[in-house]
Amino acid sequence: MNAIIKWALQNRLIVVAIAALMLVWGGYIALNLPVDVFPDLNKPTITILTEAEGLAPEEVETQVSFPIETVMNGLPGVERVRSQSGIGLSIVYVEFGWGTDIYRNRQLVAEKITEAREQLPENISPFLAPISSIMGEIMLISVTSKDGKTDPLDVRTLADWTIRPRLLTIAGISQVIPIGGGVKQYQALVSPEKLKQFGVTIEDVSTALEKSNANSTGGFVDAQSQEYNGRRLSQQHGDSSRGCGERRIRSENQTR
């Protein structure tokens, strides 16, 4: 230490110049550090969301979460796969190692999802959540009626079709997930007695509903040097199952 101090005292200009250079270099590095106030503490993680309406948590675990976890375990670079199964909802987290490319990881997971769909129940399709982390959750917002007279169906419709699209237009917002409230549905309430009376099966009712709710082209008609396009509109009202049920709109309360 005595030698270092003696050299510094004998070469004051060199010491001052080195100190100035280090000060300038340190200021530049501090201004350009790729570190946030709340740095991401998680490894690159891909989140797979799957809605399975009507399934209990144990059914979601065995029929949805487990098949997805099985196909994801074999991906290169995967270090851990975990899941959460709730009422009608499965969340699978695929965790990769540090330094892996998040976009390449999403591509690998997307390819495996195609393979997993063959093992899932009918009409259940998993999808990838946006790139985010546990540090990216900002807040929970509650939309309620002041006087309590507004129907939960109208409140949820407002959240789905008005509030959510506007929030997604804000820069930096990756996802907005509405939960709870009333969800509008079209349901065909089938009567077993009428099915038996008319000799109709559930498959016949399902086929009739699919055909009555699909628009199709009707070609075109030339008239007075003008071309009019035609199409067949689906039947939004009326009975399409030969008196075996009725169609109505109901509110379904969902709590997740």
N, C-alpha and C positions, 0 to 999 in steps of 0.2 A: 504493500500500500504506500509506503514512503517513496518508493521509486516512481509509482504512478503519479503521486501528488507532485513530486519534484519535477517530473517531465511536463505535467500540465502547467505548472508555474513558469517553466522556461519557454513554453510554446503557447502563450496565451491566445494569439491570433488563430492558430490552428484549432484550438479547443472551441473558441467562439464560433468559427466557421462551421465546424462539425455540429455544434449545438443548433445553429441556425438552420442548417440543412435538415437535421432530424426534426426540428419543429415544423418546417414546411412540409416535409414528407409525411409526418404524423397527422397534420391537419388535413392533407389530401386524402389519406387513407380513412380517416374518421368520417369525412363527408361522403365517401363512396362505399362504406361497409354495407354488404347485403344482409343486414340484420334488422328485423322489425322490433318494435317495442315488445310485442308478444311473439317470440320466434316459435316456429312450428316444432314441437317436441316429438311428433310422431314420425315413424318410418313411413315411406311411401305406401299408402293404403288405398285400395279400391273397395268401394262400398257397392254391394248388389242389393237392390230393393225388389221385393216380390210381394204383390198383393194376392191374397188367397181368401176371397170372401167366403164366409160361411164355415171356415175351418177353425177348430179349437187350437190352442197353443200346442198341445201334444201332437195333433195332426199336422200342423204347420212344421213342427220339428222333424217328424218322420217322413213326410211326403214332399216337403219343399226344401227346408234348410239342409238336411242330411245329404240328399242327392247333389245339391250345389257344392257343398263342402267337399264331397268325395272327388268330384272332377277338378276342383281347384287345387287340391293338395299336390297334384303332380306337376304343376306349372314350374318352369325354371325360375329360380330366384325367390320363390315363396318361402317365407320363414314361419308364418303362423296364419291359421285360418280359424276364425271364431264367428259365432252367430248369436242372434237374439231372435227368439220366436215369440210372437204375441198373438192376440186375437186377429186372425186374418192378415197378418203382416210378418214377413221374414226379412231380416237384415243380416247379411253375411259380409264380414270384413276380411279381405284378402290382403295380408301384410307382406310386403317385399322388403328386401335388404336395403341398407343405406347405399346411396350412389346409383341406384337403378333409375332408368328413365320412366317417369310416370306415364307418358303417352304410350311407350312400348308395353308397359304393364297393362294398360287399359285395352290395348289391342289383343294381348294374349288372353285376358279375361273374357273379352267379347267373343273370341273364337270358342272358348270353352263353354260359354253360355249356350251357344247353339247346340252343343252336345248334351248339355244338361236338360234342355227343353224336352228331349225325348223321354226323359224319366219323370217329368212332372205331370201332375193331373191336367186334364183338358182345360183349355182357356186360361191357363196361368202362365204368364210370361214375365220373366225377370228382366230388369233393366239396370244400367249403371247410373249411380248418382253422380252429380257434378264433382269436379276436383275441389275438394275442401278437406278440412280437418276438424278435430274437436275444438281447436282454438279459433275456428272461424264462425262458430255459432254466436250470433249477435244478441238476439232477444226473442222472447215469446210475447206475442201480441194477442190480446183477447178482444174479440168482437162480440159485443152484447147489445141487448135492447134496453134502453133506459127505463121504460115502463113495463117491460116484460111481456108486452102484447104481441110483439113481432114473432111470427112463427120461426122455429129453428131452421126450417127448410129455407126460408127467405134469407136468414142471416148467413147460412153456409153458401147459398148461391151468390150473395154479395161478395163473400170472401173469395170464392172460386173464380168468378168471372169479372170482378171489378178491382178488388184490392190486390190480389196476387199478380195479375198482368202489369199493373202499374209499378209494383215493387220490383218486378223483374227488369224493368226498363232502367233502373238505377245502376250506374256503373259500380262494379264490385260485388253485386248481389248474385250469388251463384244458384241459389235455390230458395223457394218459399213453399213450405209444406203445410197446407190447411188440414186440421184434424178436428174431429168432433162435429156437433151440429147435425142437421138433417140433410141427407143426400137424396136428390131427386132420382127416382127410378121408374122405369116402365116394367110392370109385372103382369104376367098372365096367371090368374088364379084358377087353377084347374079343378074341376069337380070330378072325383072318381066315379060317382053315380052316373053323371052324364056321359063320361067316357065309355062306360060299359053299355049304356043305353044306345048310343050311336055307333058302337063298335069301333072306337077310335083309340089309338095308342098314344103314349107320351111322345113317341118319335114323330107321329103325324102332326101333333100340336106344335112341336118344335120346328118341323119343316114348314108348316103353314105360317108360323110367326116370322121365320127368316125370309120367306118369299114376300110376305105382306109388308115388310119393312125395308125393301131394297128398291131403289130407283133404277130404271133401265132406259136405254135409248129407244126412241120411236122413229128414227130415221128423219126424213125431211120431206116437205111438200112444196112443189113449185106452183106458185099462183101469182098471176099478174106481174111477171118478171121479178118476183121476189121469192126468196127461199125461207120457209118457216121450219124451224127445227121442232121436232116433237119428242116427248119423253113420257114414260109411264111413271107416275108418282106412287109412292107407297101409301097404303091405307093407314093413316094415323089414328083413325077412329073406326069403331065397328068390331064385330066379332069375326075373327078369321079362323076359328077352330070349330065351326059348325055347332055352336051352342054349347060347347064343352067348357067354357070359361069366360071371363070378362077381363078387359084391360082397364087399368086405372093407374093413377099416380099416387104414390104413398111416400111418406117420410120415414126414413130409417135412421135411427139414432146410432151413431158409431162413436165409441170412445176408445182411443188408443193411447 
